[in-house]
């Protein structure tokens, strides 16, 4: 990675593993004891992996009814890792968060904790933050990780959790990426996403990318435009740098057209690599050179800056 300027604030050293001695990981599916349970994740290394080199890491949290392996495939993560030279960690859900939707009488199995108490307890939130700590601890113990470039990205339910993780673990995370995520409004009620946890200002103003699919980006009684705009309000008032991206494909896959020969979401992962931890709080290279709009034209810097995309879309993919 880039060399931090002298006097810059650096990321905290990786946490200690809560389970004692780290297991040895391999490329592909791995198990780790965390929070009293056996948890799983997929580890992706570049094909040209060099153990003497230091690599950035991105944690990728999957969507409702998704899985780590689905994210690996649909996100073209192996190609991304090969081309952009990073380590990807794709956590697998525990599968213990059941929520009965009022009205519809349907039970939903949420993959990650992001809901308010009593649906999800504070202890359950802490358990998942510890799962992140344990993966980071043991991946860092086995491989040379650039601790100044550890980012978290999530899709839908995974994005709602990523935003909570960003608040709780800003000592480790250099940036976060919310793809149809956000926070709840404490006004309460379904219309304001009152079931989603809100915002507790993180100790560091880490940069974010906030993306959603327009006013009709909804799933399971949650509206992701409302949730994303609520998040933007807090990021703005707290002085975080963020990029806003608005497409027109509702709760569908972001219609990113990457530069020729690059993986599907390469420009989104670039956001993480452009924002090392030691960068001044609230600052970004994009403030100087502008957002690379030739890559994604429907993004801008700050709330209300994006010109919503208009084009062809795949199917909206709310799985309920």
FILUM-76636 format. One line per 2 residues: number of its first residue (from 1); their letters; for each residue x, y, z of N, C-alpha, C. Coordinates in steps of 0.001 Angstrom, whole numbers. Each point is the difference from the previous one (the first is absolute). Layout:
% residues N
NUM = a = X,Y,Z,X,Y,Z,X,Y,Z | ... $
This chain:
% residues 320
1 = xx = 827,-1213,0,-827,1213,0,854,1252,0 | -664,1159,72,696,1281,30,657,190,1365 $
3 = xx = 1028,826,45,690,251,1269,-698,1135,736 | -377,-220,1261,-667,1068,753,945,1170,239 $
5 = xx = -498,1242,-68,850,1147,321,352,-13,1490 | 1125,617,357,398,-20,1413,-1026,777,823 $
7 = xx = -282,-522,1183,-955,663,897,-1450,-361,-257 | -259,-813,-1028,-1390,-376,-309,-521,-995,1034 $
9 = xx = -1316,13,206,-627,-975,901,-110,-1333,-726 | 507,-1055,626,-20,-1322,-633,-1090,-874,612 $
11 = xx = -393,-1014,-743,-1002,-951,490,545,-760,1199 | -909,-422,867,389,-833,1145,591,-1312,-504 $
13 = xx = 887,-581,791,512,-1340,-327,-1173,-973,4 | 58,-1064,-811,-1118,-951,-26,-306,-523,1403 $
15 = xx = -1268,-299,280,-359,-485,1337,589,-1382,263 | -2,-396,1261,412,-1365,358,-1180,-934,-255 $
17 = xx = 282,-1223,-422,-1054,-991,-242,-598,-448,1336 | -1320,49,100,-673,-345,1258,102,-1491,331 $
19 = xx = 356,-818,-1000,31,-1450,213,1376,-567,309 | 977,856,292,1331,-515,338,922,-67,-1194 $
21 = xx = 270,-1227,-494,878,-165,-1160,-834,-20,-1274 | 391,806,-975,-754,63,-1263,71,-1328,-755 $
23 = xx = -1111,-402,-633,81,-1136,-922,798,402,-1237 | 468,-983,-762,696,282,-1256,-1034,38,-1114 $
25 = xx = 7,1088,-766,-986,158,-1071,556,-459,-1334 | -920,-267,-909,354,-347,-1376,-892,823,-919 $
27 = xx = 361,44,-1265,-864,647,-988,-1307,-783,-53 | -1133,711,-40,-1304,-676,-19,-662,73,1357 $
29 = xx = -815,-1004,313,-816,15,1212,818,-346,1243 | -207,774,1069,718,-200,1263,-962,72,1173 $
31 = xx = 402,-621,1107,-781,59,1236,843,666,1082 | -688,734,881,683,632,1136,-964,36,1182 $
33 = xx = 513,-314,1187,-834,88,1211,-66,1465,420 | -1228,498,174,-181,1397,377,-1346,144,690 $
35 = xx = -10,708,1124,-1261,220,705,-677,-1288,428 | 793,-1011,332,-565,-1269,453,-592,-854,-1097 $
37 = xx = 223,373,-1252,-558,-770,-1127,1092,-246,-1035 | -233,-985,-856,907,-205,-1124,-538,816,-1166 $
39 = xx = 780,965,-446,-426,877,-1088,801,-319,-1252 | -533,433,-1143,654,-297,-1276,208,1265,-818 $
41 = xx = 1004,-41,-857,216,1075,-972,805,-560,-1167 | -48,721,-1109,814,-362,-1169,1161,984,-88 $
43 = xx = 1191,-542,-209,1209,814,-161,415,-38,-1466 | 227,1180,-575,407,96,-1406,1339,731,-75 $
45 = xx = 984,-659,-594,1324,601,-201,247,171,-1492 | 847,970,-384,347,128,-1421,704,-1266,-492 $
47 = xx = -218,-332,-1262,668,-1187,-581,1521,144,69 | 472,1262,-53,1453,246,42,443,347,1423 $
49 = xx = -710,-513,1002,270,351,1400,1475,-197,346 | 576,1030,634,1406,-36,410,47,211,1521 $
51 = xx = 389,-1030,774,-33,111,1465,876,1107,572 | 925,521,-800,859,1078,520,-627,1382,-214 $
53 = xx = -1099,45,-764,-654,1282,-306,-1098,320,1009 | -295,1286,145,-1080,457,885,-1236,308,-839 $
55 = xx = -1159,-470,462,-1232,131,-792,-1103,733,764 | -760,861,-706,-1234,535,588,-1018,-1133,173 $
57 = xx = -977,216,869,-1053,-998,234,-1361,672,-113 | -930,-678,-681,-1400,443,9,-861,-1147,532 $
59 = xx = -805,308,1018,-1009,-932,516,-1289,227,-787 | -616,-1082,-462,-1181,96,-881,-1167,-781,608 $
61 = xx = -1007,735,462,-1143,-587,724,-1168,-199,-967 | -487,-1228,-92,-1017,-339,-1011,-1405,496,365 $
63 = xx = -919,-186,-933,-1371,504,95,-947,-1073,556 | -1246,418,237,-1071,-890,465,-169,-1167,-967 $
65 = xx = -29,-1206,525,-93,-1232,-798,1209,-194,-918 | 1049,773,241,1248,-182,-743,929,-901,788 $
67 = xx = 1243,-51,-424,1029,-772,701,1347,554,-435 | 1033,-386,721,1351,422,-374,331,-479,-1410 $
69 = xx = -385,-1239,-330,350,-534,-1329,-782,708,-1114 | -1240,417,290,-763,761,-1014,645,1365,-245 $
71 = xx = 462,629,1073,674,1299,-131,1293,-177,-804 | 731,-1065,309,1246,-302,-708,-238,-71,-1510 $
73 = xx = -1072,-699,-386,-299,-202,-1422,-570,1258,-637 | -1088,524,585,-693,1122,-634,815,1279,43 $
75 = xx = 834,127,1019,850,1186,92,1294,-110,-781 | 222,-1171,-653,1254,-246,-745,1212,312,888 $
77 = xx = -66,-500,1234,998,383,1003,1384,-575,-294 | 73,-1238,-507,1333,-542,-323,689,859,-1056 $
79 = xx = -741,392,-1041,581,880,-1042,425,1337,596 | -845,551,881,317,1290,630,1299,-96,798 $
81 = xx = 110,-1057,799,1173,-222,844,1262,-183,-854 | -136,-741,-1116,1135,-218,-906,450,1310,-645 $
83 = xx = -977,798,-447,323,1220,-749,449,1138,909 | -626,102,1186,260,1159,860,888,-332,1201 $
85 = xx = 433,-1252,73,1028,-402,960,-390,265,1452 | -1051,-658,453,-397,125,1402,-473,-1351,528 $
87 = xx = -261,-68,1286,-563,-1195,634,-1473,282,274 | -873,-930,-355,-1429,137,310,-391,-1033,1049 $
89 = xx = -796,451,965,-550,-873,1039,-1519,95,-98 | -654,-1136,-266,-1457,-18,-179,-636,-804,1134 $
91 = xx = -481,690,1039,-599,-697,1132,-1310,-694,-393 | -299,-1082,707,-1242,-763,-202,-918,263,1191 $
93 = xx = -1274,148,-273,-964,276,1074,-43,-1139,1021 | -410,333,1219,-179,-1010,1045,-1366,-677,-156 $
95 = xx = -1002,789,-392,-1323,-575,-274,-913,-81,1202 | 201,903,964,-802,-77,1233,-959,1171,184 $
97 = xx = -84,906,-986,-818,1210,188,-1303,-127,-784 | -1049,-403,702,-1306,-204,-637,-890,1192,332 $
99 = xx = -709,473,-1010,-922,1116,233,-1308,-250,-735 | -1099,53,749,-1320,-189,-614,-498,1354,-481 $
101 = xx = -252,93,-1303,-478,1272,-548,-1468,159,365 | -333,1085,704,-1415,234,265,-712,207,-1345 $
103 = xx = -1253,-147,-38,-829,125,-1215,160,-1245,-878 | 1242,-218,-517,207,-1076,-989,-16,-1401,615 $
105 = xx = 184,-82,1329,68,-1291,697,1073,-919,-589 | 1129,602,-353,1131,-755,-559,1166,124,973 $
107 = xx = 738,-1083,179,1202,87,829,1216,196,-895 | 809,986,350,1209,291,-774,1213,-382,839 $
109 = xx = 965,-619,-658,1252,-390,650,1050,1038,-397 | 175,1035,830,981,1038,-331,1414,-538,210 $
111 = xx = 901,248,-955,1346,-569,124,868,678,1051 | -236,1286,232,891,771,887,-817,804,1001 $
113 = xx = 582,298,1156,-718,829,967,87,1484,-364 | -1141,633,-191,-22,1448,-240,-1277,607,553 $
115 = xx = -864,-852,580,-1307,478,443,55,444,1458 | -980,824,344,-64,534,1359,-403,-1105,974 $
117 = xx = 293,235,1263,-412,-900,1074,-1530,124,148 | -765,-1032,302,432,-1323,455,230,-1023,-1129 $
119 = xx = -225,389,-1275,192,-982,-1086,1449,-474,5 | 923,956,87,1431,-323,104,550,705,1238 $
121 = xx = 534,-774,924,528,576,1245,1346,676,-249 | 372,878,915,1327,623,-83,1087,-1069,76 $
123 = xx = -253,-1049,790,986,-1087,134,214,-715,-1336 | -1076,-157,-767,121,-658,-1320,791,878,-962 $
125 = xx = -188,1318,85,805,929,-807,1480,-172,351 | 291,-24,1304,1393,-123,453,618,-1318,-465 $
127 = xx = -820,-1060,-18,489,-1309,-460,471,82,-1454 | -765,735,-829,379,103,-1417,1206,906,-195 $
129 = xx = 90,1056,814,1199,848,-65,1235,-822,388 | -173,-896,986,1095,-872,441,373,-990,-1112 $
131 = xx = -993,-473,-754,260,-884,-1151,905,717,-998 | -310,1272,-276,868,815,-862,1405,94,604 $
133 = xx = 80,323,1298,1302,112,682,810,-1281,-166 | -675,-1137,201,700,-1289,-29,498,-346,-1404 $
135 = xx = -821,282,-1018,457,-226,-1380,1191,901,-310 | -116,1291,360,1092,947,-251,1264,-425,757 $
137 = xx = -166,-412,1253,1142,-423,822,754,-1144,-661 | -745,-1021,-438,657,-1218,-479,451,96,-1460 $
139 = xx = -698,766,-821,488,246,-1367,1301,809,95 | 35,977,922,1204,829,186,1155,-797,596 $
141 = xx = -317,-1030,791,1051,-828,604,671,-888,-1053 | -781,-398,-1008,525,-942,-1000,584,687,-1236 $
143 = xx = -572,1156,-358,429,700,-1218,436,1417,347 | 789,598,-902,424,1388,206,-1128,919,-469 $
145 = xx = -736,524,959,-1148,855,-289,417,1457,156 | -406,843,-947,217,1440,133,-1067,533,949 $
147 = xx = 354,177,1264,-1004,414,984,-536,1410,-278 | 685,745,-859,-489,1340,-369,-1044,-67,-1116 $
149 = xx = -279,-1207,-492,-994,-125,-1078,-856,-1248,225 | -848,75,1027,-962,-1060,317,-1382,625,-129 $
151 = xx = -783,-503,-938,-1299,608,-286,-1110,-1032,150 | -1219,480,213,-1156,-892,92,-1046,451,-1003 $
153 = xx = -531,-964,-757,-1042,288,-994,-1117,-1016,164 | -1227,444,-201,-1125,-922,110,-1083,348,-991 $
155 = xx = -839,-990,-270,-1128,166,-919,-1291,-235,779 | -922,970,-53,-1328,-131,603,124,-283,1506 $
157 = xx = -447,-1160,480,149,-319,1431,1466,100,416 | 900,-412,-892,1438,96,277,473,1438,102 $
159 = xx = -642,897,-766,343,1429,69,-529,613,1293 | -1196,-410,408,-551,502,1263,927,-384,1158 $
161 = xx = 559,-1213,-62,943,-410,1049,1334,734,-137 | 493,147,-1221,1282,695,-229,-10,1400,609 $
163 = xx = -1130,691,-122,-104,1353,558,90,-44,1531 | -580,-1034,614,125,-156,1458,1444,-332,387 $
165 = xx = 621,-864,-795,1397,-388,248,932,1206,-133 | -259,844,-1000,833,1192,-223,-14,909,1228 $
167 = xx = -1159,88,643,-98,836,1206,755,-626,1170 | -89,-1334,104,560,-706,1159,1493,-289,-131 $
169 = xx = 518,-24,-1243,1389,-429,-206,800,982,-855 | -230,1292,225,721,1004,-800,1483,79,363 $
171 = xx = 418,-703,1059,1441,-35,310,750,-911,-970 | -728,-921,-657,618,-925,-965,-378,309,-1446 $
173 = xx = -1215,499,-215,-503,146,-1377,428,1327,-609 | 625,-80,-1166,412,1220,-699,-1171,632,-751 $
175 = xx = -994,-819,-405,-1162,516,-734,-1106,-1042,47 | -1205,416,-430,-1098,-965,-119,-790,274,-1272 $
177 = xx = -657,-1054,-493,-759,78,-1255,-1381,-594,244 | -1035,836,-135,-1383,-413,251,-752,-77,-1327 $
179 = xx = -283,-1224,-457,-713,-219,-1265,-1441,-385,335 | -906,980,-62,-1388,-154,458,-25,-362,1482 $
181 = xx = 485,938,815,-1,-162,1454,-529,1257,657 | 653,411,1085,-406,1225,682,-259,-223,1472 $
183 = xx = -751,932,592,-359,-90,1422,-1488,280,147 | -528,-316,1184,-1401,298,289,-150,1408,528 $
185 = xx = -1241,480,-80,-298,1279,615,-632,-298,1344 | 399,722,993,-549,-285,1322,-1398,584,184 $
187 = xx = -581,507,-1100,-1404,419,49,-881,-1225,210 | 546,-1186,-324,-736,-1253,225,-966,-297,-1127 $
189 = xx = -583,-1202,52,-979,-396,-1017,667,-532,-1244 | -739,-775,-774,562,-622,-1199,378,1031,-1050 $
191 = xx = -814,1058,-138,240,964,-1074,1368,644,143 | 483,120,1229,1314,623,203,1066,-1039,329 $
193 = xx = -295,-1267,-348,987,-1057,249,361,-87,1480 | -1001,173,857,234,7,1446,574,-1284,550 $
195 = xx = -17,-1081,-800,563,-1274,467,1514,-67,-161 | 551,916,-809,1450,-3,-231,662,868,1068 $
197 = xx = 1116,-470,503,735,796,983,458,1333,-606 | 178,971,865,375,1337,-444,1506,221,-9 $
199 = xx = 386,1207,312,1394,443,-129,556,417,1352 | 1129,-605,374,765,465,1158,1328,446,-585 $
201 = xx = 300,1266,116,1184,549,-679,1260,-809,299 | 667,-517,-1057,1238,-753,238,1117,914,493 $
203 = xx = 1023,-606,600,1096,806,550,815,660,-1107 | -27,-566,-1201,733,589,-1123,-971,268,-1146 $
205 = xx = 204,1117,-688,-884,353,-1119,453,-756,-1255 | -354,-1263,-98,493,-792,-1133,-829,282,-1259 $
207 = xx = 637,-46,-1189,-711,280,-1244,-927,-1139,-405 | -1076,356,-692,-966,-1007,-431,-443,183,-1437 $
209 = xx = -483,-1083,-582,-681,50,-1297,-1426,-473,251 | -977,849,-320,-1411,-272,296,-752,-117,-1323 $
211 = xx = -419,-1205,-329,-625,-283,-1300,-1375,-615,214 | -966,416,-829,-1321,-641,45,-689,124,-1353 $
213 = xx = -1160,-657,-134,-677,-108,-1292,-1220,883,-175 | 72,1233,508,-1093,945,-199,-1126,-175,1006 $
215 = xx = -1077,770,-206,-1105,61,966,-693,-1340,204 | 64,-877,-1014,-693,-1291,108,928,-1136,428 $
217 = xx = 1131,343,580,918,-1025,516,-526,-463,1364 | -845,-1035,-19,-642,-497,1222,64,-1509,64 $
219 = xx = -33,-539,1220,-54,-1448,216,-405,-243,1455 | -872,-940,232,-466,-370,1346,-396,1238,818 $
221 = xx = -887,815,-541,-511,1185,687,1060,1052,306 | 1205,-187,-524,1058,983,217,224,771,-1291 $
223 = xx = 127,1321,115,299,810,-1179,1447,483,103 | 786,-373,-1015,1440,255,79,372,1414,-437 $
225 = xx = -887,685,-717,259,1421,-248,-134,766,1318 | -1092,-269,730,-192,648,1307,1178,-295,923 $
227 = xx = 401,-1283,52,1090,-416,905,1334,623,-406 | 249,73,-1314,1266,569,-496,51,1506,240 $
229 = xx = -1129,682,-228,-30,1457,215,135,338,1487 | -570,-851,840,132,174,1450,1480,-123,397 $
231 = xx = 675,-987,-586,1442,-182,240,774,1225,-488 | -334,486,-1194,701,1171,-554,-121,1219,923 $
233 = xx = -1183,179,590,-205,1127,925,1004,-57,1148 | 161,-1201,566,909,-173,1140,1460,158,-433 $
235 = xx = 340,-566,-1156,1377,132,-502,339,1469,-229 | -964,741,-546,208,1427,-274,191,769,1305 $
237 = xx = -913,-216,959,90,780,1243,1239,-375,813 | 476,-1239,-143,1202,-429,731,1309,324,-736 $
239 = xx = -92,477,-1248,1208,397,-723,749,-1115,-708 | -719,-1072,-386,629,-1079,-771,41,380,-1480 $
241 = xx = 1020,-440,-703,-11,71,-1460,-808,-1188,-511 | -881,237,-987,-669,-1148,-622,-380,290,-1442 $
243 = xx = -90,-1077,-741,-462,42,-1387,-1414,-563,-22 | -871,662,-738,-1391,-446,-169,-174,-534,-1417 $
245 = xx = -607,-1184,-129,-262,-594,-1313,-1457,-441,-56 | -728,447,-1032,-1419,-372,-114,-265,-585,-1385 $
247 = xx = -374,-1279,-22,-392,-617,-1279,-1523,-93,-71 | -513,-578,-1055,-1454,-26,-226,-533,-1431,-46 $
249 = xx = 731,-930,602,-365,-1419,-99,-615,-539,1283 | -614,907,779,-713,-396,1216,914,-838,902 $
251 = xx = -525,-1155,500,839,-817,889,758,-1052,-815 | 448,405,-1187,735,-912,-874,1497,219,121 $
253 = xx = 746,-793,-762,1460,117,51,435,1327,-619 | 958,686,621,438,1289,-538,509,-145,-1435 $
255 = xx = -542,799,-927,352,-146,-1420,1314,699,-350 | 1070,-462,622,1325,595,-234,572,-568,-1296 $
257 = xx = 509,879,-859,718,-459,-1194,1479,264,246 | 758,-1040,345,1407,232,335,828,302,-1246 $
259 = xx = 1171,606,164,909,156,-1136,311,-1368,-614 | 282,-17,-1287,249,-1254,-731,1020,-862,720 $
261 = xx = -327,-1283,108,930,-956,586,7,-41,1517 | -842,834,638,-36,-12,1467,-1237,-742,502 $
263 = xx = 76,-463,1247,-1131,-718,584,-1178,958,178 | -1152,-602,189,-1273,715,-19,-67,1247,892 $
265 = xx = 525,-99,1209,-123,1114,944,1348,635,344 | 963,-130,-909,1349,544,235,-16,1465,472 $
267 = xx = -818,888,-614,35,1405,433,-461,185,1450 | -862,-895,474,-468,99,1388,1114,-413,963 $
269 = xx = 721,-1077,-336,1120,-409,867,1103,1059,-24 | 139,700,-1120,999,1081,-89,-210,1062,1078 $
271 = xx = -1275,209,354,-298,985,1048,767,-349,1280 | -9,-1293,348,699,-440,1221,1501,265,-97 $
273 = xx = 584,-325,-1151,1461,144,-146,428,1467,-47 | -926,888,-339,315,1438,-98,-57,713,1347 $
275 = xx = -430,-717,1053,-195,652,1301,701,-757,1130 | 1353,71,50,706,-640,1112,-366,661,1331 $
277 = xx = 189,-757,1057,-395,446,1346,645,1325,391 | 1267,167,-385,761,1170,459,-394,1312,-681 $
279 = xx = -883,-66,-982,-455,1230,-650,-714,887,1030 | 161,1292,-131,-611,928,950,-1512,-240,63 $
281 = xx = -571,59,1199,-1442,-234,146,-799,990,-843 | -995,-512,-704,-835,852,-843,609,312,-1353 $
283 = xx = 1217,-516,-254,696,305,-1261,-77,-1176,-965 | 222,301,-1290,-5,-1027,-1044,762,514,-1209 $
285 = xx = 689,-904,-721,647,442,-1246,-1021,509,-1017 | -1252,-454,123,-1040,437,-947,-331,1479,166 $
287 = xx = 298,568,1183,-256,1434,188,921,829,-883 | 1157,-566,-326,979,701,-836,-247,-307,-1471 $
289 = xx = -95,-1284,-324,-82,-376,-1420,-1421,-286,-472 | -975,47,930,-1394,-271,-372,-287,-1496,-68 $
291 = xx = -1272,-343,122,-417,-1391,-159,238,-416,-1454 | 573,-1196,-255,229,-421,-1400,-1316,-351,-709 $
293 = xx = -728,1039,-442,-1349,-203,-549,6,-757,-1323 | 1167,-84,-652,69,-801,-1231,-230,-1475,339 $
295 = xx = 236,-367,1261,-148,-1391,427,-1437,-269,450 | -502,769,974,-1421,-91,390,-538,1427,-8 $
297 = xx = -845,295,-979,-462,1387,-189,-1087,396,998 | -591,-990,679,-1127,290,900,415,60,1473 $
299 = xx = 1248,432,231,495,238,1363,455,1445,113 | 30,508,1205,520,1334,257,524,75,1419 $
301 = xx = 597,1133,347,589,172,1332,-994,716,904 | -474,-700,1035,-906,590,982,-1472,-188,-333 $
303 = xx = -847,314,978,-1449,-208,-128,-588,869,-1106 | -863,-593,-806,-693,739,-1055,842,278,-1225 $
305 = xx = 1205,-606,-62,923,313,-1101,-159,-917,-1210 | -582,-1181,205,-65,-987,-1090,-1134,322,-966 $
307 = xx = 271,-189,-1296,-1058,67,-1010,-446,-1430,-236 | -1259,-303,350,-449,-1392,-66,153,-576,-1398 $
309 = xx = 489,-1221,-47,171,-716,-1261,-1352,-229,-665 | 38,-95,-1326,-1190,-378,-757,453,-962,-1084 $
311 = xx = -464,-1243,67,454,-992,-977,-676,-1332,217 | 527,-1032,-660,-566,-1345,130,392,-610,1337 $
313 = xx = -882,-856,519,239,-641,1287,-281,-1488,-96 | 652,-761,881,-389,-1394,193,-1240,-31,880 $
315 = xx = -370,-1174,481,-1171,-101,869,326,549,1382 | -976,737,605,197,377,1399,86,-1286,824 $
317 = xx = 929,-49,963,243,-1309,597,-292,-69,1487 | -1137,565,443,-414,-245,1377,-530,-1429,45 $
319 = xx = 613,-868,811,-344,-1428,-71,-1262,-399,771 | -762,974,516,-1189,-340,797,-1265,249,-820 $
